[in-house]
Amino acid sequence: MSRPQDDRNQEATVYLGNLDERCTDALVWELMLQAGPVVNVHLPKDRISMAHQGYGFCEFLTEEDAEYACKIMNQIKLWGKPIRVNKASSDKKQLDVGANLFIGNLDENVDERLLYDTFSAFGVMATTAKIARDPQTGQSKGYGFVSYTDFESSDAAIESMNGQFLMNKAISVQYAFKKEGKGERVFVPDVERLV
């Protein structure tokens, strides 16, 4: 039921959040069929416990089905918990100064997909997740970036993920900004964002 994110039609995919631990791929598939034909369901799972992490993605046959699902399925209660259903992609243009996060101390085995799957739980991503890599070897440099369409999402991601373990390392999650003249983004303390 699950395919790599790259093969997914992002425009026809919805993000599902606040899922009860008892949810399964099959149950989500059945539930989402109420909105339209389902192509794929993916609930990212913890590599050790194999339990899903409270969120997932559902790809529909068409973009219209995905939009319809957002309208009729958002806030439906499953086991007493209202699920969040919204589009996995966004047409909003990423601003130079926006809800961009620097993710540091990444395990070298964390890839873009895992970073995206982990951080898309907190809101609509403005772009795909990026991991800084050595141009020669392709090895991770141990940090990356994720961008949201709003600050509520990025604030929630920082609050929930800063200091948490992703694979074998406790990651740092902070706001990032673009350096003038260069495309490289660097860490900016909270205080500067509030000034």
Secondary structure, DSSP 8 states (H G I E B T S, - for coil): ----GGGS-GGGEEEEES--TT--HHHHHHHHTTTS-EEEEE--B-TTT--B-SEEEEEESSHHHHHHHHHHHTT-EETTEE-EEEESS------SSSEEEEEES--TT--HHHHHHHHGGGS-BSS--EEEE-TTT--EEEEEEEEESSHHHHHHHHHHHTT-EETTEE-EEEEEEE-TTSS-EEE--HHHHH-
